[in-house]
């Protein structure tokens, strides 16, 4: 379970850095956020994604930062799922946000010692 936790954390860091930069600088994301009716939130979303990724990394040394970052990213992805459902995107378009949200919920619950895996905050951080 420790390996799954560490792999999830590393993958989440890398993907949120990638998606955050893409959100800030990709013309394709400008079009997507216009389609969602959320143009004014594109930069904020990209910033939150990058900040969350950096928080997951820093959280390996400062445990409360890990808890806040993983919770924030899980919430951000829940909002992403809701947005894609609202605009009636197909399931294949919803899946990345759904998987990343679930991954960050797993990170949060594991880091908080709530998964019943025997991993504690000290063992994960």
ZABA-355618 format. One record per residue (C-alpha): chain; x negated, y negated, z negated; residue in three letters; residue number from 1. Coordinates in Angstrom, 3 decimals, decimal comma. Each point is the difference from the previous one (the first is absolute). Layout:
N
PT:A:X:Y:Z:ALA:NUM
...
This chain:
125
PT:A:0,000:0,000:0,000:UNK:1
PT:A:-2,952:-2,322:-0,693:UNK:2
PT:A:-1,130:0,410:3,618:UNK:3
PT:A:3,488:-0,848:1,309:UNK:4
PT:A:0,096:-3,087:-2,218:UNK:5
PT:A:-3,442:-1,185:1,147:UNK:6
PT:A:0,760:0,697:3,668:UNK:7
PT:A:3,329:-1,831:-0,260:UNK:8
PT:A:-1,664:-3,002:-1,587:UNK:9
PT:A:-2,779:-0,166:2,607:UNK:10
PT:A:2,434:0,468:2,892:UNK:11
PT:A:2,319:-2,671:-1,397:UNK:12
PT:A:-2,888:-2,468:-0,358:UNK:13
PT:A:-1,148:0,577:3,581:UNK:14
PT:A:3,472:-0,107:1,541:UNK:15
PT:A:1,116:-3,116:-1,855:UNK:16
PT:A:-3,205:-1,805:0,951:UNK:17
PT:A:0,620:0,980:3,622:UNK:18
PT:A:3,702:-0,912:-0,002:UNK:19
PT:A:-0,604:-3,212:-1,957:UNK:20
PT:A:-2,603:-1,271:2,464:UNK:21
PT:A:2,226:1,081:2,868:UNK:22
PT:A:2,950:-1,802:-1,554:UNK:23
PT:A:-2,008:-3,209:-0,280:UNK:24
PT:A:-1,688:0,014:3,408:UNK:25
PT:A:1,926:2,208:2,464:UNK:26
PT:A:2,348:-1,543:2,544:UNK:27
PT:A:1,973:3,231:-0,111:UNK:28
PT:A:0,788:-0,570:-3,665:UNK:29
PT:A:1,191:-3,533:0,785:UNK:30
PT:A:2,549:1,555:2,366:UNK:31
PT:A:0,973:2,690:-2,546:UNK:32
PT:A:0,633:-2,516:-2,781:UNK:33
PT:A:2,066:-2,120:2,418:UNK:34
PT:A:2,047:3,097:0,810:UNK:35
PT:A:0,513:0,605:-3,731:UNK:36
PT:A:1,074:-3,629:-0,468:UNK:37
PT:A:-2,866:-0,432:-2,478:UNK:38
PT:A:-2,520:-2,104:1,956:UNK:39
PT:A:-0,714:-2,298:-2,909:UNK:40
PT:A:-1,020:2,981:-2,198:UNK:41
PT:A:-2,560:1,583:2,353:UNK:42
PT:A:-3,078:-1,677:-1,489:UNK:43
PT:A:1,263:0,541:-3,544:UNK:44
PT:A:0,552:3,696:0,743:UNK:45
PT:A:-3,464:0,383:1,523:UNK:46
PT:A:-1,531:-1,777:-2,969:UNK:47
PT:A:1,849:2,253:-2,433:UNK:48
PT:A:-1,177:3,085:1,893:UNK:49
PT:A:-3,644:-1,090:-0,129:UNK:50
PT:A:0,285:-1,128:-3,616:UNK:51
PT:A:1,632:3,329:-0,914:UNK:52
PT:A:-2,770:1,971:1,704:UNK:53
PT:A:-2,666:-2,012:-1,779:UNK:54
PT:A:1,919:0,473:-3,248:UNK:55
PT:A:0,015:3,781:0,464:UNK:56
PT:A:-3,768:-0,127:0,479:UNK:57
PT:A:-0,564:-2,297:-2,991:UNK:58
PT:A:2,426:2,138:-1,982:UNK:59
PT:A:-2,561:2,777:-0,038:UNK:60
PT:A:-1,865:-2,199:-2,493:UNK:61
PT:A:2,838:-2,029:-1,579:UNK:62
PT:A:2,893:2,382:-0,605:UNK:63
PT:A:2,844:-2,558:-0,395:UNK:64
PT:A:-0,865:-1,399:3,439:UNK:65
PT:A:0,523:3,479:1,461:UNK:66
PT:A:3,449:0,249:-1,579:UNK:67
PT:A:1,105:-3,421:1,222:UNK:68
PT:A:-1,428:0,509:3,498:UNK:69
PT:A:1,517:3,429:0,563:UNK:70
PT:A:3,384:-1,202:-1,319:UNK:71
PT:A:-0,140:-3,077:2,224:UNK:72
PT:A:-0,884:2,012:3,090:UNK:73
PT:A:2,747:2,544:-0,729:UNK:74
PT:A:2,496:-2,876:-0,304:UNK:75
PT:A:-1,295:-1,627:3,178:UNK:76
PT:A:0,496:3,271:1,878:UNK:77
PT:A:3,499:0,455:-1,458:UNK:78
PT:A:0,835:-3,419:1,441:UNK:79
PT:A:-1,615:1,051:3,282:UNK:80
PT:A:2,171:3,122:0,148:UNK:81
PT:A:3,108:-2,064:-0,762:UNK:82
PT:A:-0,913:-2,480:2,734:UNK:83
PT:A:-0,516:2,703:2,596:UNK:84
PT:A:3,274:1,680:-0,965:UNK:85
PT:A:1,768:-3,385:0,205:UNK:86
PT:A:-1,214:-0,548:3,585:UNK:87
PT:A:0,872:3,621:0,802:UNK:88
PT:A:-3,479:1,167:0,915:UNK:89
PT:A:-0,356:3,725:0,742:UNK:90
PT:A:-1,306:2,267:-2,755:UNK:91
PT:A:-3,435:0,239:1,648:UNK:92
PT:A:-0,367:-3,775:-0,538:UNK:93
PT:A:1,161:0,231:-3,628:UNK:94
PT:A:-2,309:2,893:-0,963:UNK:95
PT:A:-3,276:-1,927:-0,462:UNK:96
PT:A:1,563:-2,359:-2,569:UNK:97
PT:A:1,806:2,905:-1,654:UNK:98
PT:A:-3,182:2,075:-0,296:UNK:99
PT:A:-2,134:-2,914:-1,216:UNK:100
PT:A:2,668:-0,940:-2,529:UNK:101
PT:A:0,160:3,558:-1,314:UNK:102
PT:A:-3,799:0,199:-0,078:UNK:103
PT:A:-0,254:-3,145:-2,108:UNK:104
PT:A:2,762:1,193:-2,294:UNK:105
PT:A:-2,019:3,198:-0,479:UNK:106
PT:A:-3,121:-2,078:-0,737:UNK:107
PT:A:1,932:-2,100:-2,518:UNK:108
PT:A:1,583:2,963:-1,786:UNK:109
PT:A:-3,262:1,935:-0,109:UNK:110
PT:A:-2,002:-2,971:-1,255:UNK:111
PT:A:2,662:-0,614:-2,660:UNK:112
PT:A:-0,199:3,654:-1,077:UNK:113
PT:A:3,613:0,693:0,976:UNK:114
PT:A:-0,416:2,768:2,566:UNK:115
PT:A:-0,482:2,871:-2,421:UNK:116
PT:A:-3,234:0,885:1,770:UNK:117
PT:A:-2,180:-0,276:-3,059:UNK:118
PT:A:-1,789:-2,977:1,557:UNK:119
PT:A:-0,253:-2,910:-2,371:UNK:120
PT:A:-0,729:-3,653:0,597:UNK:121
PT:A:-3,623:0,585:-1,044:UNK:122
PT:A:-0,391:2,961:2,350:UNK:123
PT:A:1,411:-1,890:2,973:UNK:124
PT:A:-1,750:-3,332:-0,518:UNK:125
